[in-house]
Structure formats: structure tokens, C-alpha cells
């Protein structure tokens, strides 16, 4: 993936599990907004609003199985944290931990005691390169890809939707 600088870790190296931690205080929680982004029933919650980005990345890399998935909430119809484990033939297991109600921001990728990323958010590197929204560079890359051969993307979309469906089926919910 040209959009995520750490994808080579998923394809090579020791076969010990990868661990991704992504902790932040979501805008809607920080500002106490009552909107669809909070409610699972309207397409929000930590999996559908934030986790979908990790799901897409894992599907693109070839992950196709969900070993475990658990969402946590403080109130009904809100999921603020999500832990899951993914697997695929030829890839190390991948454990993810996303918390959208965290006071201390963290984006960390580790494998076998080695830390590959340790920053406050996934876009921290981009933030140091420009004086605009750090997502702009990645969006430019994504938009320019629209003129490329899309056959591989169509398979990736299909794989992403299938992985998401497995997650929806497998996820257990608990009160935090």
C-alpha cells in the first residue's frame, strides 16, 4: 500500500504477532456531541467509524479471518473501544486495540518486542511535513490512484467488505 508506510511489516519479518494500538479522544466525545458518529445503530461507533480504516488496510494486505472481536461501551448503542485478532495464511496474526475515548493519544505498532511506530496519531509524520491538514497528502495519493488500473482495487473492496461482515458477525459487546 502506498498509503500506509508500515505495510512491509505485515508481509515480512518474524512471524510473531503484530500489535496495533490506536488511542485518541474522538471529536464527538471531546465536545460532547450527540450525533450518528457515536451510535452503532446509525453507522457510527469505534468499529464502523474508525476501525473501518484498519479493516480496509488488513483486507488489502490479505487478512481474511477474525479470530476474536470485542467492542466495549459505556452506554447502550455506543462502542468506544474495540479489540480484535486477525489471521491469514502466510501472515503474522494481527492484534488491534482501538480506543476512541482515550485521554492520551497513541498510535503504536509493535512486533516481537520491536517498536515500528510510536507516535500520537497515524498522521503524526505527515503533520511535520506541511502546514495543512495532515490527511491532504494521503488524499492526493488516493485521488490520483483513480486513474490507475482498478482491477486490484475491486478485489480489495470485496475482501474488505467480507472481512467487515465477519467482524460484524463475530463481535461481542460488553460494558466498559
SELODO-853181 format. One record per atom (N, C-alpha, C): x, y, z. Coordinates in steps of 0.02 Angstrom, whole numbers, padded with zeros to 5 digits, always signed. Example, Ala and Ser with C-alpha at 12.3 -4.5 7.8 and 13.67 -1.06 7.14 Angstrom:
2
+00660-00284+00390/+00615-00225+00390/+00660-00165+00390/+00642-00112+00354/+00684-00053+00357/+00645+00002+00394/
//
This chain:
176
+00042-00060+00000/+00000+00000+00000/+00044+00062+00000/+00029+00107-00044/+00066+00170-00045/+00039+00219+00007/-00018+00203+00036/-00048+00249+00083/-00027+00237+00155/+00006+00183+00169/+00023+00167+00238/+00095+00143+00239/+00140+00180+00272/+00212+00165+00267/+00235+00102+00303/+00193+00069+00340/+00215+00012+00380/+00193-00055+00351/+00165-00056+00292/+00137-00119+00266/+00188-00173+00254/+00252-00156+00244/+00302-00207+00235/+00310-00250+00297/+00293-00223+00355/+00298-00261+00417/+00250-00320+00417/+00193-00311+00384/+00142-00363+00383/+00161-00419+00336/+00205-00405+00289/+00221-00454+00238/+00287-00489+00249/+00328-00464+00295/+00394-00494+00304/+00412-00493+00378/+00471-00519+00392/+00495-00517+00461/+00472-00577+00501/+00485-00575+00565/+00468-00632+00608/+00392-00643+00609/+00373-00705+00618/+00302-00721+00618/+00271-00715+00688/+00299-00671+00728/+00266-00656+00792/+00211-00606+00778/+00159-00606+00819/+00101-00563+00806/+00120-00488+00803/+00087-00454+00758/+00090-00381+00756/+00037-00355+00804/+00051-00299+00835/+00003-00268+00880/-00003-00194+00861/-00064-00173+00849/-00077-00103+00831/-00121-00073+00886/-00096-00020+00917/-00136+00018+00966/-00151+00086+00935/-00213+00106+00936/-00233+00172+00912/-00282+00201+00963/-00258+00247+01004/-00297+00277+01057/-00303+00352+01045/-00361+00380+01054/-00373+00451+01043/-00440+00469+01076/-00452+00533+01083/-00517+00556+01107/-00553+00584+01047/-00604+00548+01024/-00641+00568+00964/-00673+00636+00973/-00677+00673+00919/-00704+00740+00920/-00774+00742+00952/-00816+00694+00935/-00884+00694+00961/-00886+00681+01036/-00836+00646+01064/-00832+00638+01136/-00801+00699+01169/-00748+00725+01139/-00714+00784+01166/-00762+00842+01174/-00808+00851+01126/-00854+00907+01126/-00925+00888+01147/-00932+00827+01173/-00996+00802+01198/-01052+00811+01147/-01038+00792+01085/-01087+00797+01031/-01128+00733+01029/-01192+00741+01023/-01236+00683+01016/-01254+00678+00942/-01219+00634+00906/-01231+00628+00834/-01222+00555+00813/-01231+00543+00748/-01228+00475+00722/-01161+00442+00732/-01107+00481+00738/-01041+00452+00745/-01034+00412+00809/-01075+00425+00858/-01074+00389+00922/-01114+00325+00919/-01169+00325+00883/-01217+00270+00885/-01203+00215+00834/-01196+00155+00859/-01184+00096+00816/-01244+00087+00769/-01305+00097+00794/-01365+00085+00754/-01372+00131+00694/-01335+00187+00693/-01339+00233+00636/-01274+00235+00596/-01231+00185+00606/-01169+00179+00567/-01107+00206+00601/-01113+00227+00663/-01056+00253+00699/-01026+00201+00745/-00991+00225+00795/-00957+00180+00842/-00886+00168+00820/-00846+00141+00864/-00775+00134+00852/-00758+00089+00792/-00796+00037+00781/-00781-00008+00725/-00801+00024+00659/-00862+00047+00654/-00888+00072+00590/-00861+00140+00571/-00842+00181+00620/-00820+00248+00603/-00743+00255+00602/-00709+00217+00644/-00636+00221+00647/-00603+00155+00626/-00628+00100+00652/-00599+00034+00638/-00600+00015+00565/-00647+00043+00528/-00653+00026+00457/-00589+00041+00419/-00551+00090+00442/-00487+00107+00409/-00436+00051+00419/-00434+00023+00479/-00389-00033+00492/-00414-00095+00455/-00479-00105+00454/-00509-00162+00419/-00489-00160+00345/-00493-00102+00314/-00475-00095+00243/-00402-00111+00232/-00359-00086+00276/-00288-00100+00271/-00274-00175+00277/-00304-00207+00327/-00292-00279+00337/-00318-00320+00278/-00376-00301+00251/-00402-00336+00193/-00356-00328+00133/-00330-00268+00123/-00284-00256+00067/-00222-00300+00074/-00200-00311+00135/-00139-00350+00147/-00151-00425+00144/-00215-00445+00143/-00231-00516+00137/-00261-00549+00199/-00272-00512+00251/-00304-00541+00311/-00376-00557+00294/-00398-00618+00311/-00465-00639+00293/-00503-00675+00348/-00472-00682+00406/-00505-00717+00462/-00504-00674+00525/-00559-00679+00562/-00565-00643+00626/-00566-00697+00680/-00513-00699+00720/-00510-00748+00774/-00550-00725+00835/-00551-00660+00847/-00586-00633+00905/-00602-00560+00891/-00658-00536+00918/-00677-00466+00910/-00723-00447+00967/-00704-00394+01002/-00743-00372+01060/-00747-00296+01061/-00808-00269+01067/-00818-00197+01072/-00841-00181+01143/-00819-00123+01169/-00837-00101+01236/-00874-00035+01232/-00922-00026+01278/-00961+00036+01278/-00976+00057+01350/-00991+00121+01356/-01012+00148+01421/-01088+00150+01426/-01120+00158+01369/-01193+00162+01365/-01217+00119+01307/-01280+00098+01308/-01306+00059+01252/-01301+00097+01186/-01290+00061+01132/-01286+00086+01064/-01224+00129+01050/-01175+00128+01094/-01112+00162+01081/-01056+00111+01092/-01009+00110+01046/-00949+00068+01054/-00890+00115+01053/-00854+00119+01109/-00798+00167+01114/-00730+00133+01106/-00726+00068+01117/-00662+00033+01111/-00673-00033+01076/-00621-00057+01042/-00626-00119+01004/-00558-00155+01005/-00560-00218+01022/-00501-00261+01018/-00519-00320+00973/-00472-00338+00930/-00485-00394+00884/-00419-00426+00864/-00424-00489+00842/-00366-00525+00817/-00383-00553+00748/-00338-00541+00701/-00347-00562+00632/-00292-00611+00612/-00308-00654+00563/-00258-00700+00539/-00268-00711+00464/-00216-00739+00433/-00217-00757+00363/-00159-00803+00349/-00165-00844+00299/-00110-00889+00280/-00050-00847+00260/+00008-00864+00288/+00070-00831+00270/+00083-00763+00301/+00037-00741+00345/+00046-00676+00378/+00045-00686+00454/+00081-00644+00490/+00078-00650+00563/+00008-00629+00587/-00014-00657+00643/-00076-00634+00673/-00069-00560+00686/-00125-00525+00685/-00125-00453+00698/-00177-00438+00752/-00154-00410+00806/-00198-00390+00861/-00208-00315+00857/-00270-00293+00858/-00282-00221+00858/-00319-00200+00921/-00306-00139+00941/-00336-00110+01001/-00350-00037+00985/-00413-00021+00974/-00433+00048+00958/-00477+00074+01014/-00459+00131+01040/-00498+00163+01094/-00511+00235+01075/-00574+00251+01062/-00593+00319+01041/-00612+00363+01100/-00602+00338+01161/-00619+00375+01222/-00557+00383+01266/-00499+00385+01237/-00436+00387+01274/-00413+00459+01284/-00391+00475+01344/-00365+00542+01358/-00295+00553+01331/-00256+00500+01324/-00188+00506+01299/-00185+00475+01229/-00171+00516+01178/-00168+00489+01110/-00107+00444+01099/-00116+00392+01060/-00062+00344+01047/-00076+00308+00982/-00025+00303+00940/-00027+00258+00883/+00038+00220+00884/+00034+00155+00895/+00093+00114+00906/+00086+00048+00869/+00140+00028+00834/+00142-00037+00802/+00203-00074+00828/+00193-00133+00855/+00248-00173+00881/+00243-00244+00853/+00301-00277+00854/+00303-00348+00834/+00364-00379+00867/+00352-00430+00907/+00407-00467+00938/+00454-00424+00978/+00428-00375+01015/+00469-00332+01056/+00501-00274+01019/+00490-00269+00954/+00517-00213+00914/+00460-00163+00902/+00475-00100+00913/+00425-00047+00901/+00440-00015+00834/+00391-00017+00789/+00398+00011+00722/+00368+00081+00717/+00319+00095+00757/+00288+00161+00758/+00268+00175+00830/+00283+00235+00852/+00264+00256+00919/+00254+00331+00916/+00193+00351+00904/+00177+00422+00896/+00108+00436+00923/+00088+00498+00921/+00024+00517+00950/-00035+00500+00905/-00024+00495+00840/-00078+00478+00794/-00049+00452+00728/-00090+00418+00687/-00064+00390+00624/-00036+00442+00576/-00060+00504+00581/-00038+00556+00535/+00017+00600+00564/+00048+00580+00619/+00098+00622+00652/+00157+00638+00606/+00179+00591+00565/+00234+00603+00519/+00213+00654+00467/+00153+00648+00441/+00128+00695+00391/+00121+00765+00421/+00105+00770+00484/+00095+00834+00517/+00159+00875+00517/+00216+00842+00519/+00280+00878+00522/+00303+00901+00452/+00270+00878+00400/+00291+00894+00332/+00256+00954+00302/+00199+00974+00329/+00160+01027+00297/+00122+01068+00348/+00098+01124+00325/+00060+01168+00369/-00015+01161+00357/-00036+01109+00323/-00107+01097+00311/-00129+01032+00345/-00191+01016+00339/-00219+00955+00368/-00175+00896+00346/-00151+00856+00393/-00104+00802+00375/-00134+00749+00330/-00198+00747+00323/-00229+00696+00280/-00228+00715+00206/-00213+00778+00191/-00216+00802+00122/-00169+00762+00076/-00107+00752+00097/-00060+00714+00056/-00084+00644+00040/-00112+00611+00089/-00138+00543+00078/-00199+00544+00033/-00241+00595+00040/-00299+00600-00003/-00278+00615-00075/-00226+00654-00085/-00200+00667-00152/-00177+00602-00184/-00142+00561-00147/-00120+00496-00173/-00180+00453-00192/-00230+00452-00148/-00289+00411-00160/-00325+00436-00223/-00335+00500-00229/-00370+00528-00288/-00331+00514-00352/-00266+00520-00351/-00226+00507-00411/-00230+00434-00431/-00244+00390-00383/-00250+00319-00399/-00313+00303-00439/-00359+00350-00442/-00422+00339-00479/-00409+00330-00554/-00352+00353-00579/-00336+00348-00650/-00293+00287-00664/-00281+00245-00615/-00242+00185-00623/-00288+00126-00637/-00258+00070-00656/-00296+00008-00665/-00328-00011-00599/-00393-00021-00599/-00430-00031-00537/-00448-00103-00522/-00428-00151-00564/-00448-00220-00552/-00427-00245-00483/-00366-00228-00462/-00343-00249-00396/-00384-00217-00340/-00404-00154-00351/-00444-00120-00300/-00513-00152-00292/-00543-00174-00347/-00609-00205-00342/-00606-00268-00299/-00553-00307-00307/-00545-00367-00266/-00534-00347-00193/-00495-00295-00183/-00482-00270-00116/-00546-00246-00083/-00588-00209-00120/-00652-00187-00092/-00694-00247-00070/-00698-00296-00114/-00737-00356-00099/-00709-00391-00036/-00643-00397-00032/-00612-00428+00026/-00625-00388+00089/-00623-00322+00084/-00636-00279+00141/-00707-00286+00166/-00754-00288+00121/-00824-00296+00141/-00835-00364+00173/-00804-00416+00146/-00810-00483+00176/-00780-00485+00245/-00721-00454+00254/-00689-00453+00320/-00732-00414+00369/-00759-00359+00347/-00804-00319+00390/-00865-00360+00411/-00894-00398+00364/-00951-00440+00380/-00933-00492+00433/-00873-00522+00426/-00850-00571+00476/-00844-00538+00545/-00819-00476+00545/-00812-00440+00609/-00880-00427+00640/-00926-00403+00600/-00994-00390+00625/-01025-00453+00655/-01015-00510+00622/-01042-00573+00647/-01008-00596+00711/-00944-00584+00717/-00903-00612+00771/-00899-00566+00833/-00912-00502+00826/-00901-00455+00881/-00949-00466+00939/-00919-00470+00998/-00957-00473+01061/-00954-00402+01091/-01006-00383+01124/-01008-00317+01157/-01009-00325+01232/-00975-00279+01266/-00976-00279+01339/-00975-00208+01364/-00999-00198+01424/-00997-00132+01456/-00928-00119+01484/-00902-00059+01471/-00835-00041+01497/-00839-00019+01570/
//
